[in-house]
Amino acid sequence: NLAIILAAAALAPAYGVYGLAAGVVLGALAHLLVQLPMLLRKGWRPQPTLSLRDSGVRKVALLMGPRVLGLFFVQLHFLVNTILASGLGAGALSALNYAWLLMLLPQGVIAQGVATVVFPTFSAQSAAGQIDAFRRTFERALRVVIFLVTPAAAFLFVLRQPIIALLLERGAFDVHSTRLVAYG
């Protein structure tokens, strides 16, 4: 992520959105190149196959199913809200987008942070066949996420108007805009 941010920050000022896109690609490539020597030392050799007959491809596709389905419904929800908001008048679509981003803040900061920390443990426990340990780790991680996200969500709900004013209220984004984002 750091390589992506640095490359995008270096290229975006000179090349605009194209520099941002190139920065993301170059940063991701740097991420691969950092890991490649160790992969090669461990005996990995690239074998580009995407055959559905390959058991690994089938296993990954099967494991992706629930995540893809969940993301589908999140995107469908956002699409329906966008369509509905686009007919509600000036500023409604922008208000929806700002509110959506604010709503995702606890998930992005807390849930993703916890997931990043526990995923290596999940992987090790799963690879070792330690299903009970995996289950306990999952339950603890879920409790931590709920423990942290619930007050964060309540905090955002109760203080939504001052938070939105602090983050967004400047220029053409006035008190009316703040209320529109806060209360719909």
Summary of the structure (lengths in Angstrom):
residues: 184
radius of gyration: 21.5
end to end distance: 34.0
largest distance: 60.9
contacts: 434
relative contact order: 0.06
helix: 84%
strand: 0%
